[in-house]
């Protein structure tokens, strides 16, 4: 299991605590270091728009809102996310060939 996030992010800390409590092994990966291949593998399993955190500081900095999100093509959005990986809701967890985003980790048994 891989957990992508930012070490000092509260949401990521909560997810890590949750996984430790469940005694599940995971590898922490810095979400800011994702590349084309990683993002591509994610969007094969989930819609790219599901990954976007519109309420975060990164989205506000570039004025990304719901309306703008709807007007961007998938290709434009993909490039935007690669340039600004902190737009991604955290954490992102790869487990059993699935991608969990944000609080989805709470569903792990």
Helices and strands as residue ranges (DSSP letters): E 2-5, H 10-21, E 27-30, G 31-33, H 36-43, G 48-51, H 57-61, H 66-71, H 74-83, G 85-87, E 92-95, E 98-101, G 102-107
